[in-house]
Amino acid sequence: MMTTTSLLRLPVVRARTGLSRSSIYARVAAGTFPRPIAIGPRAVAWEKFLALDWGYVGKNVGSSEI
């Protein structure tokens, strides 16, 4: 049986987490936010359940701390 994974592009991840682009990538670099998946030569996306679960576990959404 094949399962499908929903992917979210950066504008959607920004809207749902309340984080800026630079904050998201800083947290990715720090290991505190899920890494994006390459979906093309110049395009990335995040797995929906990882990006949304991150916000629910209280990772200081919107704070300036990394």
PDB file of N, CA, C, O and CB in Angstrom:
ATOM      1  N   MET A   1       0.843  -1.178   0.000  1.00  0.00           N
ATOM      2  CA  MET A   1       0.000   0.000   0.000  1.00  0.00           C
ATOM      3  C   MET A   1       0.888   1.240   0.000  1.00  0.00           C
ATOM      4  O   MET A   1       1.854   1.321   0.759  1.00  0.00           O
ATOM      5  CB  MET A   1      -0.959  -0.002   1.219  1.00  0.00           C
ATOM      6  N   MET A   2       0.561   2.186  -0.838  1.00  0.00           N
ATOM      7  CA  MET A   2       1.343   3.399  -0.956  1.00  0.00           C
ATOM      8  C   MET A   2       0.681   4.523  -0.162  1.00  0.00           C
ATOM      9  O   MET A   2      -0.532   4.719  -0.235  1.00  0.00           O
ATOM     10  CB  MET A   2       1.507   3.795  -2.433  1.00  0.00           C
ATOM     11  N   THR A   3       1.494   5.258   0.595  1.00  0.00           N
ATOM     12  CA  THR A   3       0.962   6.409   1.313  1.00  0.00           C
ATOM     13  C   THR A   3       1.446   7.679   0.640  1.00  0.00           C
ATOM     14  O   THR A   3       2.511   7.704   0.024  1.00  0.00           O
ATOM     15  CB  THR A   3       1.381   6.383   2.802  1.00  0.00           C
ATOM     16  N   THR A   4       0.659   8.724   0.764  1.00  0.00           N
ATOM     17  CA  THR A   4       1.051  10.000   0.184  1.00  0.00           C
ATOM     18  C   THR A   4       1.396  10.974   1.307  1.00  0.00           C
ATOM     19  O   THR A   4       0.818  10.928   2.393  1.00  0.00           O
ATOM     20  CB  THR A   4      -0.078  10.572  -0.719  1.00  0.00           C
ATOM     21  N   THR A   5       2.330  11.834   1.025  1.00  0.00           N
ATOM     22  CA  THR A   5       2.748  12.839   1.988  1.00  0.00           C
ATOM     23  C   THR A   5       2.394  14.205   1.436  1.00  0.00           C
ATOM     24  O   THR A   5       2.744  14.533   0.303  1.00  0.00           O
ATOM     25  CB  THR A   5       4.265  12.735   2.294  1.00  0.00           C
ATOM     26  N   SER A   6       1.702  15.000   2.233  1.00  0.00           N
ATOM     27  CA  SER A   6       1.389  16.363   1.821  1.00  0.00           C
ATOM     28  C   SER A   6       2.599  17.248   2.073  1.00  0.00           C
ATOM     29  O   SER A   6       3.267  17.138   3.101  1.00  0.00           O
ATOM     30  CB  SER A   6       0.145  16.903   2.574  1.00  0.00           C
ATOM     31  N   LEU A   7       2.867  18.116   1.128  1.00  0.00           N
ATOM     32  CA  LEU A   7       4.000  19.022   1.247  1.00  0.00           C
ATOM     33  C   LEU A   7       3.510  20.460   1.315  1.00  0.00           C
ATOM     34  O   LEU A   7       2.513  20.817   0.689  1.00  0.00           O
ATOM     35  CB  LEU A   7       4.972  18.838   0.069  1.00  0.00           C
ATOM     36  N   LEU A   8       4.218  21.281   2.079  1.00  0.00           N
ATOM     37  CA  LEU A   8       3.890  22.692   2.202  1.00  0.00           C
ATOM     38  C   LEU A   8       5.059  23.522   1.695  1.00  0.00           C
ATOM     39  O   LEU A   8       6.207  23.268   2.061  1.00  0.00           O
ATOM     40  CB  LEU A   8       3.549  23.059   3.668  1.00  0.00           C
ATOM     41  N   ARG A   9       4.778  24.503   0.862  1.00  0.00           N
ATOM     42  CA  ARG A   9       5.812  25.423   0.385  1.00  0.00           C
ATOM     43  C   ARG A   9       6.024  26.515   1.440  1.00  0.00           C
ATOM     44  O   ARG A   9       5.228  26.659   2.367  1.00  0.00           O
ATOM     45  CB  ARG A   9       5.416  26.048  -0.999  1.00  0.00           C
ATOM     46  N   LEU A  10       7.094  27.269   1.285  1.00  0.00           N
ATOM     47  CA  LEU A  10       7.503  28.254   2.276  1.00  0.00           C
ATOM     48  C   LEU A  10       6.412  29.262   2.656  1.00  0.00           C
ATOM     49  O   LEU A  10       6.246  29.514   3.849  1.00  0.00           O
ATOM     50  CB  LEU A  10       8.689  28.990   1.767  1.00  0.00           C
ATOM     51  N   PRO A  11       5.664  29.851   1.727  1.00  0.00           N
ATOM     52  CA  PRO A  11       4.639  30.815   2.143  1.00  0.00           C
ATOM     53  C   PRO A  11       3.601  30.215   3.105  1.00  0.00           C
ATOM     54  O   PRO A  11       3.132  30.890   4.022  1.00  0.00           O
ATOM     55  CB  PRO A  11       3.932  31.366   0.918  1.00  0.00           C
ATOM     56  N   VAL A  12       3.253  28.959   2.887  1.00  0.00           N
ATOM     57  CA  VAL A  12       2.281  28.292   3.761  1.00  0.00           C
ATOM     58  C   VAL A  12       2.906  27.996   5.124  1.00  0.00           C
ATOM     59  O   VAL A  12       2.263  28.183   6.158  1.00  0.00           O
ATOM     60  CB  VAL A  12       1.770  26.982   3.109  1.00  0.00           C
ATOM     61  N   VAL A  13       4.156  27.535   5.126  1.00  0.00           N
ATOM     62  CA  VAL A  13       4.847  27.268   6.390  1.00  0.00           C
ATOM     63  C   VAL A  13       4.979  28.556   7.183  1.00  0.00           C
ATOM     64  O   VAL A  13       4.771  28.558   8.396  1.00  0.00           O
ATOM     65  CB  VAL A  13       6.241  26.642   6.139  1.00  0.00           C
ATOM     66  N   ARG A  14       5.323  29.655   6.516  1.00  0.00           N
ATOM     67  CA  ARG A  14       5.422  30.953   7.199  1.00  0.00           C
ATOM     68  C   ARG A  14       4.090  31.352   7.816  1.00  0.00           C
ATOM     69  O   ARG A  14       4.040  31.782   8.968  1.00  0.00           O
ATOM     70  CB  ARG A  14       5.890  32.041   6.223  1.00  0.00           C
ATOM     71  N   ALA A  15       3.022  31.211   7.060  1.00  0.00           N
ATOM     72  CA  ALA A  15       1.701  31.604   7.549  1.00  0.00           C
ATOM     73  C   ALA A  15       1.264  30.753   8.736  1.00  0.00           C
ATOM     74  O   ALA A  15       0.688  31.269   9.694  1.00  0.00           O
ATOM     75  CB  ALA A  15       0.673  31.499   6.429  1.00  0.00           C
ATOM     76  N   ARG A  16       1.532  29.473   8.677  1.00  0.00           N
ATOM     77  CA  ARG A  16       1.061  28.565   9.732  1.00  0.00           C
ATOM     78  C   ARG A  16       1.922  28.588  10.984  1.00  0.00           C
ATOM     79  O   ARG A  16       1.433  28.271  12.068  1.00  0.00           O
ATOM     80  CB  ARG A  16       1.005  27.163   9.206  1.00  0.00           C
ATOM     81  N   THR A  17       3.201  28.960  10.860  1.00  0.00           N
ATOM     82  CA  THR A  17       4.070  28.996  12.039  1.00  0.00           C
ATOM     83  C   THR A  17       4.210  30.391  12.612  1.00  0.00           C
ATOM     84  O   THR A  17       4.543  30.544  13.787  1.00  0.00           O
ATOM     85  CB  THR A  17       5.433  28.456  11.695  1.00  0.00           C
ATOM     86  N   GLY A  18       3.962  31.413  11.802  1.00  0.00           N
ATOM     87  CA  GLY A  18       4.152  32.777  12.253  1.00  0.00           C
ATOM     88  C   GLY A  18       5.617  33.207  12.231  1.00  0.00           C
ATOM     89  O   GLY A  18       5.962  34.252  12.782  1.00  0.00           O
ATOM     90  N   LEU A  19       6.476  32.415  11.603  1.00  0.00           N
ATOM     91  CA  LEU A  19       7.903  32.708  11.540  1.00  0.00           C
ATOM     92  C   LEU A  19       8.260  33.333  10.198  1.00  0.00           C
ATOM     93  O   LEU A  19       7.608  33.070   9.188  1.00  0.00           O
ATOM     94  CB  LEU A  19       8.727  31.434  11.772  1.00  0.00           C
ATOM     95  N   SER A  20       9.296  34.158  10.194  1.00  0.00           N
ATOM     96  CA  SER A  20       9.791  34.727   8.941  1.00  0.00           C
ATOM     97  C   SER A  20      10.650  33.693   8.218  1.00  0.00           C
ATOM     98  O   SER A  20      11.016  32.663   8.782  1.00  0.00           O
ATOM     99  CB  SER A  20      10.603  36.028   9.202  1.00  0.00           C
ATOM    100  N   ARG A  21      10.959  33.990   6.968  1.00  0.00           N
ATOM    101  CA  ARG A  21      11.810  33.100   6.176  1.00  0.00           C
ATOM    102  C   ARG A  21      13.158  32.901   6.856  1.00  0.00           C
ATOM    103  O   ARG A  21      13.632  31.773   6.988  1.00  0.00           O
ATOM    104  CB  ARG A  21      12.010  33.660   4.759  1.00  0.00           C
ATOM    105  N   SER A  22      13.772  33.996   7.287  1.00  0.00           N
ATOM    106  CA  SER A  22      15.093  33.886   7.908  1.00  0.00           C
ATOM    107  C   SER A  22      15.034  33.122   9.227  1.00  0.00           C
ATOM    108  O   SER A  22      15.970  32.390   9.551  1.00  0.00           O
ATOM    109  CB  SER A  22      15.684  35.273   8.139  1.00  0.00           C
ATOM    110  N   SER A  23      13.959  33.276   9.994  1.00  0.00           N
ATOM    111  CA  SER A  23      13.812  32.533  11.254  1.00  0.00           C
ATOM    112  C   SER A  23      13.670  31.041  10.998  1.00  0.00           C
ATOM    113  O   SER A  23      14.237  30.223  11.722  1.00  0.00           O
ATOM    114  CB  SER A  23      12.599  33.045  12.043  1.00  0.00           C
ATOM    115  N   ILE A  24      12.915  30.692   9.971  1.00  0.00           N
ATOM    116  CA  ILE A  24      12.745  29.276   9.636  1.00  0.00           C
ATOM    117  C   ILE A  24      14.086  28.661   9.282  1.00  0.00           C
ATOM    118  O   ILE A  24      14.447  27.609   9.809  1.00  0.00           O
ATOM    119  CB  ILE A  24      11.750  29.101   8.469  1.00  0.00           C
ATOM    120  N   TYR A  25      14.835  29.317   8.384  1.00  0.00           N
ATOM    121  CA  TYR A  25      16.122  28.756   7.967  1.00  0.00           C
ATOM    122  C   TYR A  25      17.159  28.781   9.087  1.00  0.00           C
ATOM    123  O   TYR A  25      18.019  27.901   9.142  1.00  0.00           O
ATOM    124  CB  TYR A  25      16.652  29.515   6.768  1.00  0.00           C
ATOM    125  N   ALA A  26      17.098  29.763   9.974  1.00  0.00           N
ATOM    126  CA  ALA A  26      18.008  29.777  11.127  1.00  0.00           C
ATOM    127  C   ALA A  26      17.704  28.597  12.045  1.00  0.00           C
ATOM    128  O   ALA A  26      18.619  27.959  12.567  1.00  0.00           O
ATOM    129  CB  ALA A  26      17.888  31.114  11.909  1.00  0.00           C
ATOM    130  N   ARG A  27      16.432  28.311  12.239  1.00  0.00           N
ATOM    131  CA  ARG A  27      16.045  27.175  13.076  1.00  0.00           C
ATOM    132  C   ARG A  27      16.385  25.845  12.411  1.00  0.00           C
ATOM    133  O   ARG A  27      16.751  24.887  13.092  1.00  0.00           O
ATOM    134  CB  ARG A  27      14.552  27.233  13.387  1.00  0.00           C
ATOM    135  N   VAL A  28      16.268  25.781  11.094  1.00  0.00           N
ATOM    136  CA  VAL A  28      16.689  24.569  10.371  1.00  0.00           C
ATOM    137  C   VAL A  28      18.176  24.350  10.615  1.00  0.00           C
ATOM    138  O   VAL A  28      18.600  23.235  10.918  1.00  0.00           O
ATOM    139  CB  VAL A  28      16.389  24.686   8.832  1.00  0.00           C
ATOM    140  N   ALA A  29      18.972  25.416  10.482  1.00  0.00           N
ATOM    141  CA  ALA A  29      20.425  25.316  10.681  1.00  0.00           C
ATOM    142  C   ALA A  29      20.768  24.909  12.114  1.00  0.00           C
ATOM    143  O   ALA A  29      21.740  24.189  12.344  1.00  0.00           O
ATOM    144  CB  ALA A  29      21.101  26.651  10.344  1.00  0.00           C
ATOM    145  N   ALA A  30      19.966  25.372  13.076  1.00  0.00           N
ATOM    146  CA  ALA A  30      20.199  25.051  14.485  1.00  0.00           C
ATOM    147  C   ALA A  30      19.664  23.667  14.854  1.00  0.00           C
ATOM    148  O   ALA A  30      19.949  23.156  15.937  1.00  0.00           O
ATOM    149  CB  ALA A  30      19.553  26.106  15.374  1.00  0.00           C
ATOM    150  N   GLY A  31      18.886  23.060  13.949  1.00  0.00           N
ATOM    151  CA  GLY A  31      18.323  21.742  14.218  1.00  0.00           C
ATOM    152  C   GLY A  31      17.050  21.767  15.038  1.00  0.00           C
ATOM    153  O   GLY A  31      16.642  20.743  15.586  1.00  0.00           O
ATOM    154  N   THR A  32      16.412  22.939  15.129  1.00  0.00           N
ATOM    155  CA  THR A  32      15.192  23.051  15.923  1.00  0.00           C
ATOM    156  C   THR A  32      13.921  23.160  15.079  1.00  0.00           C
ATOM    157  O   THR A  32      12.831  23.357  15.615  1.00  0.00           O
ATOM    158  CB  THR A  32      15.292  24.243  16.826  1.00  0.00           C
ATOM    159  N   PHE A  33      14.064  23.033  13.776  1.00  0.00           N
ATOM    160  CA  PHE A  33      12.920  23.043  12.867  1.00  0.00           C
ATOM    161  C   PHE A  33      13.197  21.992  11.799  1.00  0.00           C
ATOM    162  O   PHE A  33      14.349  21.802  11.409  1.00  0.00           O
ATOM    163  CB  PHE A  33      12.683  24.477  12.230  1.00  0.00           C
ATOM    164  N   PRO A  34      12.162  21.307  11.321  1.00  0.00           N
ATOM    165  CA  PRO A  34      12.374  20.250  10.315  1.00  0.00           C
ATOM    166  C   PRO A  34      13.076  20.773   9.058  1.00  0.00           C
ATOM    167  O   PRO A  34      12.852  21.906   8.633  1.00  0.00           O
ATOM    168  CB  PRO A  34      11.036  19.623   9.927  1.00  0.00           C
ATOM    169  N   ARG A  35      13.917  19.936   8.480  1.00  0.00           N
ATOM    170  CA  ARG A  35      14.599  20.282   7.241  1.00  0.00           C
ATOM    171  C   ARG A  35      13.623  20.166   6.074  1.00  0.00           C
ATOM    172  O   ARG A  35      12.772  19.277   6.050  1.00  0.00           O
ATOM    173  CB  ARG A  35      15.835  19.373   7.017  1.00  0.00           C
ATOM    174  N   PRO A  36      13.755  21.072   5.107  1.00  0.00           N
ATOM    175  CA  PRO A  36      12.899  20.968   3.921  1.00  0.00           C
ATOM    176  C   PRO A  36      13.378  19.843   3.001  1.00  0.00           C
ATOM    177  O   PRO A  36      14.502  19.355   3.122  1.00  0.00           O
ATOM    178  CB  PRO A  36      12.876  22.307   3.154  1.00  0.00           C
ATOM    179  N   ILE A  37      12.512  19.453   2.096  1.00  0.00           N
ATOM    180  CA  ILE A  37      12.794  18.423   1.102  1.00  0.00           C
ATOM    181  C   ILE A  37      12.930  19.117  -0.251  1.00  0.00           C
ATOM    182  O   ILE A  37      12.089  19.942  -0.608  1.00  0.00           O
ATOM    183  CB  ILE A  37      11.666  17.319   1.073  1.00  0.00           C
ATOM    184  N   ALA A  38      13.961  18.798  -0.994  1.00  0.00           N
ATOM    185  CA  ALA A  38      14.115  19.353  -2.343  1.00  0.00           C
ATOM    186  C   ALA A  38      13.061  18.721  -3.252  1.00  0.00           C
ATOM    187  O   ALA A  38      12.955  17.498  -3.345  1.00  0.00           O
ATOM    188  CB  ALA A  38      15.564  19.101  -2.903  1.00  0.00           C
ATOM    189  N   ILE A  39      12.285  19.577  -3.919  1.00  0.00           N
ATOM    190  CA  ILE A  39      11.267  19.076  -4.846  1.00  0.00           C
ATOM    191  C   ILE A  39      11.576  19.485  -6.280  1.00  0.00           C
ATOM    192  O   ILE A  39      10.810  19.200  -7.200  1.00  0.00           O
ATOM    193  CB  ILE A  39       9.880  19.589  -4.445  1.00  0.00           C
ATOM    194  N   GLY A  40      12.687  20.144  -6.453  1.00  0.00           N
ATOM    195  CA  GLY A  40      13.134  20.579  -7.771  1.00  0.00           C
ATOM    196  C   GLY A  40      14.498  21.222  -7.625  1.00  0.00           C
ATOM    197  O   GLY A  40      15.022  21.314  -6.514  1.00  0.00           O
ATOM    198  N   PRO A  41      15.082  21.669  -8.726  1.00  0.00           N
ATOM    199  CA  PRO A  41      16.416  22.264  -8.660  1.00  0.00           C
ATOM    200  C   PRO A  41      16.484  23.504  -7.770  1.00  0.00           C
ATOM    201  O   PRO A  41      17.508  23.755  -7.135  1.00  0.00           O
ATOM    202  CB  PRO A  41      16.877  22.620 -10.045  1.00  0.00           C
ATOM    203  N   ARG A  42      15.403  24.280  -7.719  1.00  0.00           N
ATOM    204  CA  ARG A  42      15.395  25.498  -6.918  1.00  0.00           C
ATOM    205  C   ARG A  42      14.141  25.603  -6.057  1.00  0.00           C
ATOM    206  O   ARG A  42      13.688  26.707  -5.755  1.00  0.00           O
ATOM    207  CB  ARG A  42      15.507  26.714  -7.817  1.00  0.00           C
ATOM    208  N   ALA A  43      13.587  24.481  -5.666  1.00  0.00           N
ATOM    209  CA  ALA A  43      12.343  24.491  -4.898  1.00  0.00           C
ATOM    210  C   ALA A  43      12.420  23.487  -3.759  1.00  0.00           C
ATOM    211  O   ALA A  43      12.906  22.368  -3.924  1.00  0.00           O
ATOM    212  CB  ALA A  43      11.139  24.180  -5.806  1.00  0.00           C
ATOM    213  N   VAL A  44      11.925  23.914  -2.593  1.00  0.00           N
ATOM    214  CA  VAL A  44      11.862  23.028  -1.435  1.00  0.00           C
ATOM    215  C   VAL A  44      10.466  23.089  -0.834  1.00  0.00           C
ATOM    216  O   VAL A  44       9.697  24.014  -1.098  1.00  0.00           O
ATOM    217  CB  VAL A  44      12.932  23.412  -0.379  1.00  0.00           C
ATOM    218  N   ALA A  45      10.157  22.096  -0.030  1.00  0.00           N
ATOM    219  CA  ALA A  45       8.877  22.053   0.678  1.00  0.00           C
ATOM    220  C   ALA A  45       9.094  21.278   1.970  1.00  0.00           C
ATOM    221  O   ALA A  45      10.077  20.552   2.117  1.00  0.00           O
ATOM    222  CB  ALA A  45       7.745  21.395  -0.202  1.00  0.00           C
ATOM    223  N   TRP A  46       8.175  21.441   2.890  1.00  0.00           N
ATOM    224  CA  TRP A  46       8.232  20.724   4.161  1.00  0.00           C
ATOM    225  C   TRP A  46       7.095  19.721   4.209  1.00  0.00           C
ATOM    226  O   TRP A  46       6.004  19.973   3.696  1.00  0.00           O
ATOM    227  CB  TRP A  46       8.157  21.704   5.365  1.00  0.00           C
ATOM    228  N   GLU A  47       7.362  18.577   4.832  1.00  0.00           N
ATOM    229  CA  GLU A  47       6.290  17.612   5.026  1.00  0.00           C
ATOM    230  C   GLU A  47       5.279  18.240   5.972  1.00  0.00           C
ATOM    231  O   GLU A  47       5.642  18.769   7.023  1.00  0.00           O
ATOM    232  CB  GLU A  47       6.830  16.247   5.586  1.00  0.00           C
ATOM    233  N   LYS A  48       4.027  18.180   5.598  1.00  0.00           N
ATOM    234  CA  LYS A  48       2.968  18.870   6.333  1.00  0.00           C
ATOM    235  C   LYS A  48       2.943  18.476   7.805  1.00  0.00           C
ATOM    236  O   LYS A  48       2.882  19.348   8.671  1.00  0.00           O
ATOM    237  CB  LYS A  48       1.619  18.576   5.702  1.00  0.00           C
ATOM    238  N   PHE A  49       2.989  17.197   8.100  1.00  0.00           N
ATOM    239  CA  PHE A  49       2.869  16.781   9.489  1.00  0.00           C
ATOM    240  C   PHE A  49       4.072  17.234  10.315  1.00  0.00           C
ATOM    241  O   PHE A  49       3.907  17.526  11.499  1.00  0.00           O
ATOM    242  CB  PHE A  49       2.718  15.267   9.573  1.00  0.00           C
ATOM    243  N   LEU A  50       5.271  17.306   9.742  1.00  0.00           N
ATOM    244  CA  LEU A  50       6.443  17.774  10.488  1.00  0.00           C
ATOM    245  C   LEU A  50       6.362  19.265  10.768  1.00  0.00           C
ATOM    246  O   LEU A  50       6.620  19.704  11.889  1.00  0.00           O
ATOM    247  CB  LEU A  50       7.725  17.461   9.722  1.00  0.00           C
ATOM    248  N   ALA A  51       6.008  20.039   9.762  1.00  0.00           N
ATOM    249  CA  ALA A  51       5.943  21.490   9.918  1.00  0.00           C
ATOM    250  C   ALA A  51       4.843  21.886  10.894  1.00  0.00           C
ATOM    251  O   ALA A  51       5.024  22.807  11.690  1.00  0.00           O
ATOM    252  CB  ALA A  51       5.712  22.162   8.563  1.00  0.00           C
ATOM    253  N   LEU A  52       3.716  21.206  10.841  1.00  0.00           N
ATOM    254  CA  LEU A  52       2.612  21.571  11.725  1.00  0.00           C
ATOM    255  C   LEU A  52       2.803  21.021  13.131  1.00  0.00           C
ATOM    256  O   LEU A  52       2.465  21.700  14.101  1.00  0.00           O
ATOM    257  CB  LEU A  52       1.299  21.071  11.154  1.00  0.00           C
ATOM    258  N   ASP A  53       3.334  19.816  13.269  1.00  0.00           N
ATOM    259  CA  ASP A  53       3.596  19.264  14.601  1.00  0.00           C
ATOM    260  C   ASP A  53       4.604  20.114  15.342  1.00  0.00           C
ATOM    261  O   ASP A  53       4.513  20.250  16.562  1.00  0.00           O
ATOM    262  CB  ASP A  53       4.098  17.822  14.503  1.00  0.00           C
ATOM    263  N   TRP A  54       5.565  20.690  14.635  1.00  0.00           N
ATOM    264  CA  TRP A  54       6.574  21.530  15.260  1.00  0.00           C
ATOM    265  C   TRP A  54       5.899  22.662  16.040  1.00  0.00           C
ATOM    266  O   TRP A  54       6.291  22.947  17.171  1.00  0.00           O
ATOM    267  CB  TRP A  54       7.543  22.101  14.196  1.00  0.00           C
ATOM    268  N   GLY A  55       4.908  23.297  15.460  1.00  0.00           N
ATOM    269  CA  GLY A  55       4.227  24.413  16.109  1.00  0.00           C
ATOM    270  C   GLY A  55       3.432  23.998  17.327  1.00  0.00           C
ATOM    271  O   GLY A  55       3.266  24.789  18.256  1.00  0.00           O
ATOM    272  N   TYR A  56       2.938  22.774  17.342  1.00  0.00           N
ATOM    273  CA  TYR A  56       2.103  22.332  18.445  1.00  0.00           C
ATOM    274  C   TYR A  56       2.896  21.901  19.669  1.00  0.00           C
ATOM    275  O   TYR A  56       2.333  21.813  20.760  1.00  0.00           O
ATOM    276  CB  TYR A  56       1.237  21.209  17.996  1.00  0.00           C
ATOM    277  N   VAL A  57       4.175  21.632  19.520  1.00  0.00           N
ATOM    278  CA  VAL A  57       4.953  21.178  20.668  1.00  0.00           C
ATOM    279  C   VAL A  57       5.586  22.326  21.434  1.00  0.00           C
ATOM    280  O   VAL A  57       6.416  22.096  22.314  1.00  0.00           O
ATOM    281  CB  VAL A  57       6.023  20.223  20.217  1.00  0.00           C
ATOM    282  N   GLY A  58       5.208  23.559  21.116  1.00  0.00           N
ATOM    283  CA  GLY A  58       5.645  24.704  21.898  1.00  0.00           C
ATOM    284  C   GLY A  58       7.092  25.098  21.671  1.00  0.00           C
ATOM    285  O   GLY A  58       7.840  25.265  22.635  1.00  0.00           O
ATOM    286  N   LYS A  59       7.498  25.249  20.445  1.00  0.00           N
ATOM    287  CA  LYS A  59       8.874  25.627  20.140  1.00  0.00           C
ATOM    288  C   LYS A  59       9.027  27.142  20.067  1.00  0.00           C
ATOM    289  O   LYS A  59       9.797  27.636  19.243  1.00  0.00           O
ATOM    290  CB  LYS A  59       9.320  24.990  18.826  1.00  0.00           C
ATOM    291  N   ASN A  60       8.316  27.891  20.904  1.00  0.00           N
ATOM    292  CA  ASN A  60       8.420  29.352  20.957  1.00  0.00           C
ATOM    293  C   ASN A  60       8.113  30.001  19.618  1.00  0.00           C
ATOM    294  O   ASN A  60       8.907  30.792  19.110  1.00  0.00           O
ATOM    295  CB  ASN A  60       9.804  29.760  21.411  1.00  0.00           C
ATOM    296  N   VAL A  61       6.978  29.672  19.054  1.00  0.00           N
ATOM    297  CA  VAL A  61       6.581  30.231  17.767  1.00  0.00           C
ATOM    298  C   VAL A  61       6.572  31.738  17.862  1.00  0.00           C
ATOM    299  O   VAL A  61       5.946  32.318  18.749  1.00  0.00           O
ATOM    300  CB  VAL A  61       5.198  29.706  17.330  1.00  0.00           C
ATOM    301  N   GLY A  62       7.278  32.364  16.934  1.00  0.00           N
ATOM    302  CA  GLY A  62       7.301  33.812  16.851  1.00  0.00           C
ATOM    303  C   GLY A  62       8.339  34.483  17.729  1.00  0.00           C
ATOM    304  O   GLY A  62       8.505  35.699  17.641  1.00  0.00           O
ATOM    305  N   SER A  63       9.040  33.750  18.566  1.00  0.00           N
ATOM    306  CA  SER A  63      10.056  34.394  19.400  1.00  0.00           C
ATOM    307  C   SER A  63      11.315  34.607  18.591  1.00  0.00           C
ATOM    308  O   SER A  63      11.496  33.987  17.544  1.00  0.00           O
ATOM    309  CB  SER A  63      10.360  33.554  20.656  1.00  0.00           C
ATOM    310  N   SER A  64      12.176  35.469  19.062  1.00  0.00           N
ATOM    311  CA  SER A  64      13.416  35.741  18.343  1.00  0.00           C
ATOM    312  C   SER A  64      14.529  34.784  18.757  1.00  0.00           C
ATOM    313  O   SER A  64      15.614  34.822  18.176  1.00  0.00           O
ATOM    314  CB  SER A  64      13.853  37.178  18.580  1.00  0.00           C
ATOM    315  N   GLU A  65      14.286  33.934  19.739  1.00  0.00           N
ATOM    316  CA  GLU A  65      15.294  32.953  20.157  1.00  0.00           C
ATOM    317  C   GLU A  65      15.393  31.836  19.147  1.00  0.00           C
ATOM    318  O   GLU A  65      14.410  31.461  18.508  1.00  0.00           O
ATOM    319  CB  GLU A  65      14.964  32.383  21.540  1.00  0.00           C
ATOM    320  N   ILE A  66      16.583  31.316  19.015  1.00  0.00           N
ATOM    321  CA  ILE A  66      16.781  30.159  18.137  1.00  0.00           C
ATOM    322  C   ILE A  66      17.030  28.955  18.991  1.00  0.00           C
ATOM    323  O   ILE A  66      17.226  27.858  18.468  1.00  0.00           O
ATOM    324  CB  ILE A  66      17.950  30.380  17.148  1.00  0.00           C
TER     325      ILE A  66
END
